[in-house]
Amino acid sequence: MSILINKDTKVVTQGITGKTGQFHTRMCRDYANGKAAFVAGVNPKKAGEDFEGIPIFANVREAKKETGANVSVIYVPPAGAAAAIWEAVEAEL
């Protein structure tokens, strides 16, 4: 499977407020031209806040609607991974 990312890619980080989500979002943003790619984070308990300038939404559908996101990366604990995957699928990411 080929994964294609370009200058038009807009990424949502599911689990952006966790240690792993913060670390990987920060590292990806610092790599090449990643700063413009990360447009939203998702955490239902922290909606309305932001992480280093990235707005946090309650769910993926809302994040996609508000930012035009077209890709999701998931950094949630194993117990929530399946639900996070389905949330991204249902939002058509």
Backbone hydrogen bonds, N-H to C=O, Kabsch-Sander energy under -0.5 kcal/mol:
donor,donor_aa,acceptor,acceptor_aa,energy
4,L,2,S,-0.6
5,I,3,I,-0.6
9,T,6,N,-1.8
11,V,37,A,-3.7
12,V,71,V,-2.4
13,T,40,A,-2.4
14,Q,12,V,-0.7
14,Q,73,V,-3.1
15,G,13,T,-0.6
15,G,42,V,-2.2
16,I,13,T,-0.9
16,I,42,V,-0.7
18,G,15,G,-1.4
22,Q,18,G,-2.8
23,F,19,K,-2.3
24,H,20,T,-2.6
25,T,21,G,-2.1
26,R,22,Q,-2.5
27,M,23,F,-2.7
28,C,24,H,-2.6
29,R,25,T,-2.3
30,D,26,R,-1.9
31,Y,27,M,-0.8
31,Y,28,C,-0.6
34,G,31,Y,-2.1
35,K,29,R,-0.7
36,A,33,N,-0.8
37,A,34,G,-0.8
38,F,34,G,-1.1
39,V,11,V,-2.0
39,V,37,A,-0.8
40,A,11,V,-1.4
41,G,55,P,-2.3
42,V,13,T,-2.2
43,N,57,F,-2.4
46,K,43,N,-1.7
47,A,44,P,-0.5
48,G,56,I,-2.7
49,E,46,K,-2.0
51,F,54,I,-2.5
52,E,50,D,-0.5
54,I,51,F,-2.1
56,I,49,E,-2.5
57,F,41,G,-3.0
63,A,59,N,-2.0
64,K,60,V,-2.9
65,K,61,R,-2.4
66,E,62,E,-2.4
67,T,63,A,-1.8
68,G,64,K,-2.6
69,A,63,A,-0.5
70,N,10,K,-2.5
71,V,10,K,-1.6
73,V,12,V,-2.6
75,Y,14,Q,-3.0
75,Y,73,V,-0.5
80,G,77,P,-2.0
81,A,77,P,-0.6
81,A,78,P,-1.0
82,A,78,P,-0.5
84,A,80,G,-2.2
85,I,81,A,-2.6
86,W,82,A,-2.5
87,E,83,A,-2.3
88,A,84,A,-2.0
89,V,85,I,-2.4
90,E,86,W,-3.0
91,A,87,E,-1.3
92,E,89,V,-1.8
93,L,88,A,-2.5
